[in-house]
Amino acid sequence: MSATSKALLLDYGGVLTGPVQDSFAAFERRLGIPVGRSFEVLVAASRTTGGGLIGALERGEIAVDEFDGALVALLRQDGYDVEAGRLLDGLFQALEPAGALWDVARQARAAGVTTGLLSNSWGADTYPRAALDEHFDTLVISGEVGLRKPDPAIYHLACERIGRAPEQCVFVDDLPRNVEVAREIGMSAVLHDGDDGATVAAVSRSLGIRLEVP
């Protein structure tokens, strides 16, 4: 299979940015919340069919203001005196575009590989749209399509948008379950653990092209 018949799909948070948990930790330190606690509270409130609060936000079923209100209530129930406001902005304030995968997308695209973003969104304003448009042929963002990873339907939608079968796609994500589902539907999938060199090498092998770590 030639490189030009393949596609590269990348996640956003934790792949094209620094670790998401680092941004959460910075938010918690500013508010005097123990590091990791806000995420624990959110996850606990989302252990229901459909992913609860997180799932609803990622599918675009609730607005950011509604999510913020729910998060304020959860943190207050947990004993933290937080003010109402744009808490979601605070959670992602330290999440900036970073890492070698931006350049990998550029290199792959220059080699004729179709590139796409496949991301679970926590509000549309968290994305650098101009930069994404420069690096990707297609953007599949959960809140805009009403689906979220790891639902297989969003992977198939991404394949449809880029005009490739799952077997022609290489997918990179930082969450094991998202990678598992990609493999289950036939994609080559790489778990990004923060080691740019290892991820670039794996993507290079899967695409069959030479990619350089910048």
Secondary structure, DSSP 8 states (H G I E B T S, - for coil): --GGG-EEEE-STTTTBS-HHHHHHHHHHHHT--TTHHHHHHHHTT-SGGGHHHHHHHTT-S-HHHHHHHHHHHHHHTT----SS-HHHHHTTT--B-STHHHHHHHHHHTT-EEEEEE--S-GGGS-HHHHHHH-SEEEEHHHHT--TT-HHHHHHHHHHHT--GGGEEEEESSHHHHHHHHHTT-EEEE--S-HHHHHHHHHHHHTS-----
